[in-house]
Amino acid sequence: MAFVCKVELDQTKGLTLTVINADGNITQTATFDGTTITHTCKGADATSTIKQTSTDITIACTNFTVNADTISCTSTKNTTHTAQGTFGINSTKDTTIKSSANLTASATDTVSMTGADFSATGKSTAKVTAATTTINGDQKASVTGASLALKATADATLQGATVKAAADTTMNVQGLTTTVKGTMTNIQGSLIQLG
């Protein structure tokens, strides 16, 4: 297989290097026009291009692959990654996402987070808000705090096979209408006041 190789020199257009692979239907071109360096590889079905100026480097191709032991990317200003298809981040070891300012994650559809153990901590406040909110523990669910307030603007229901309410000092049960009912009801205390 023989290639056709051309070197073109022009005082106004610059330098052009061309390699033509007629059997493979591939043409490789490198142009240096004094402003932009352009590398082009044109095949039968696709073309990839690398353009470089004094300020910018642009790569256009069908597939872009980087293989390295270590990869570091730093921008002194903004960084944007956009995928019109699926965007994936995979790591076989620990993964860290850190922001020195605010961190926002949003989705127009479902957001799912799973792990063997899951922890979320807010140094000042933590809020979970939704039209319907469910907290479920298949074995046990605990809610603790120095002060705990449970409030509903409509109905509030507490239900279980066994329900216990205990206070170390004082317990108040109050309502406009209060009903205590059971097949067997025990009221015990060293001092009981009714009325």
Secondary structure as GFF3:
##gff-version 3
##sequence-region A 1 195
A	DSSP	beta_strand	4	10	.	.	.	ID=ss1
A	DSSP	beta_strand	14	21	.	.	.	ID=ss2
A	DSSP	beta_strand	26	32	.	.	.	ID=ss3
A	DSSP	beta_strand	37	42	.	.	.	ID=ss4
A	DSSP	beta_strand	47	52	.	.	.	ID=ss5
A	DSSP	beta_strand	57	60	.	.	.	ID=ss6
###
